[in-house]
Amino acid sequence: MIVLIGIIIVLALLFMIKYNGLIKLRNNRENAFADIDVQLNQRHDLIPQLVNSVKGYMKHEADVLTKVTEARNAAVKASTINDKIEAENMLTSALGGFKISVEAYPDLKASNNFMQLQNEISDIENKLSAVRRFFNSSTKEYNNAVETFPSNIVAGLFNFKVEEMFEINDVQREQIAEVPKVKFD
């Protein structure tokens, strides 16, 4: 009888340890995304400034500016982590098209305001890369715990699910794979 009680206590302790571990990993993942949110908010604040500084130069490039603005608005309105990941991927793609369009305007590239905004956005993009890596690392650690034995048993009982990574989409992969065009006018 004592052995049976001992086994039950050991199993209960193991169960609690695994459950608490899953909770900690899920919270670490959410905290990592909160870091991304901070950088995304800064990015969202800078984009309208950048678009407004460029409007005078790019009147006939309204479509590019509209796509950036719409993608930014969608990103701001996204509420869940997965919706934010999808919206941010769209925004990153739109900004890629924006950068290509800007290349056609040498006067714009020489503007101090534009250069300062570009540098700030570049800085935020670098910070975003770092916090995305941390988020993906946290997500991987969480997903590993959800899928490996014995914590997968606890995960199944309490509806812990495998979560998405913050990865680049196919359009962004194509942009990265595309060889840059260097022109001397």
Secondary structure as UniProt FT lines:
FT   HELIX           2..55
FT   TURN            56..57
FT   HELIX           59..61
FT   HELIX           62..77
FT   HELIX           81..102
FT   TURN            103..104
FT   HELIX           106..110
FT   HELIX           112..147
FT   TURN            149..150
FT   HELIX           151..157
FT   TURN            158..159
FT   HELIX           170..177
//
